[in-house]
């Protein structure tokens, strides 16, 4: 039986346990619900949790341990001498071949040991799946029956259910924290390996970025040139162009929707603007490379300007369009959070609507607007697909928006793809770029959250 079907059966049993728990609570109270410590639904949730949660944990544990157990039993059943003298890599290849033959994928094998191992694997896997199904269902039914029998009017079902929910939230938050810590630790570890080969000062302040290995020794970057200044300069240039597009349009849109637009117009326009946030970035990339970049190049030709087919201007402009919903929605929420009493006081003193917006609303909402802009900047710095398609891969140290540039995220993707060895300086440089990018976005997010927190403390 598949894992998905087991989950569906557990869900059905938990729902049935919820109904049984409610009925049992009402029955033990003799119809007088006031004698129950908790409302009947909590007794139902109590039975449902005991029915589904232990069985679900067993399924997860079984799913994690089954591959290890199968490998151990199958490899132990191979004929004598099959694994003798084999290294870990060769043993892994034999296990992969057994799995491919058992699944019927990849190339077959004429080795009798591998064929026998595949047959053994298929038999054990089928047996373990049926055993898993039986044990899980038995545990779910036993939990249901045990929890139902424990229901009495004075049982604190609400406390027990809320404690279980609190534990689940703590576990979820702990997983999120450890995931973040794991990412940061892996970045730091791989970055230290890179800095052991290439000085950190040359990386942070170098002016040449050429991570590929050249064919001739006299070429730049024959041993790798990892000066990150051109990469970060391109990142800042494209982000600045995106902000020049997103901030004015997004902020003016937010002001119009918050203080000028009728409710009917606001209800229609705001969802349309927020649709921009749901468009995949690859679609924006196609739009930039097929529509915006050729149009800019043609317009530049008309005015005597030499605009590259892959330019920072095209990538930044399209990225700015993508970021408009971030600035607009967050700024709109901030402006609407300004107390109405400030508006009423300004109108009472004879101020016009535009004067109220300029002199009262925007200064009051400024911390929140700055926080929205900083969050949008973080989004722009981390964008990859639009830059890959519209700005190219050239690491040029320039402030000219008409030329091709690259960004940190693009170089990370470029250095981690292809046939490059994982231990090479080119691959490890991607982790160093990622660490610096992580630090940059973290600082921006902390600043934004601090500003928003200050705003909320003042105006909530």
C-alpha positions, 0 to 999 in steps of 0.5 A: 500500500502506498504512503499516500493511501496510508495517509488518506486512511489515517485522515479518515480514521482521525475524522471518525475518531473526532465524531466518536469523541464528540458523541462519547463526551455528550453521552458521558455528560448525559446530555448536560453539556454544562457538566463537561470541562471542555466543549465537545469538539475538544474531546473529538480533537483529543481522540483524533490526535491520539488516532492519527498522530502516533500512527503518522509519526510511525509512518515518518520514522518507517519512511526514514529507516526503511531504505537503511534496513532494506540496504542492510538486508539485501547486501547481507544476502548477496553471495559470499565474495560479492562485496569482498575487497570493494570500496565504499564507492564500488558498494554504492554502485552495486546497490544502485544497480540492484535498485535499478534492476528492481525498479526496471529502470536504467540498464539491465544486468547479467550479474547473477548476484545483482539479479538475485539482490534485485529479486530479494529487494522486491520481495522485502520491499513488498513485505515491509510495505504490507507490514507497515500498513498493518502496524500503522493501522493497528496503532491508529485503531488502538489509539482511537479506542484508548483515547475514547475510553479515557473520555470523562466529563471532568477530563481537561480535553481543551488543555491537552489539545492545546498543549499538543498544538503548542508542541507541534508549533514548537517543533515546526519553528525548531525545524525552521530554525535548524534549517536556517542554521544549517544553510548558514553553517554550510555557506560558512564552511564552504566559504572558508574552504574557498578563502583558504585558496583565495585571499578574502581581501582579493575577493572583496576588493578585486576588480577582475572576475573571471572564475573559469579556467583559461586555455592558455597561461597568459590569459586573464583568469588562467588560475581564476580571477575572483575579484567580486567588485564587478559582480556586486557593482552590477548587482547594485546597478540593476537594483538601483534601476529597479528601485527607480522604477518601482518606488515612484510608481508603487508609492504613487499608486499606493497614495492614489488607492489609499486617499483618492480612489473610490472604493469601487476603483480600489477594489478593482485596481488593487487585485490587478496590481497584485497579480504582477507578484504572481507572475513567474520570474521566467515570464518577466525574463522572456518579456525583457529579452524579447520585448523590452531589450529590443525596444530599448535598443531601437530607441537608442539607435534613434537617439544615437545611443549604443544600447547593448542587446543585454543591458542593465537598463532592460533588466532593471526596468523589468525587475522594477515592474515586478517589484511594484506590487511589493512597494504598492501593497506594503505602502498602501497598508501603511498609509491606511494604518495612519489614524483617521484622526490625523486626517480629520484634524488636518481637514478641520484646519482647512488643509486640502487633500493633497496638503494632508497627504504631503504634510500629514500622511506621508510623514506619519507613514514614512517609517513603514514606507521606508521598510517597504522599500528596503524589503523591495530592495532585498527582493531585487538583490536576490532576483536571478532569472530576469538578470540571466535572460536580460543582462547576460553573464559579463562581469563588467565594472561599469556604471553605464546602464546601457552595457551588459552586467551581471549580478551575484545570483547569476554568478552563483547559478553559473558557477554551480552548473556544468561539469566543474568539480565541486572542490574547484575554486570556481564552484567554491566561489559561489558559496562565498558570493552566497555568504556575502549576499546572505549578509547583505540581505540579512542586514537590509531585512533587519533594518526594514523590520526595525523600522516597521517595528518602530512604526507599529509601536508608534501608530498601532 
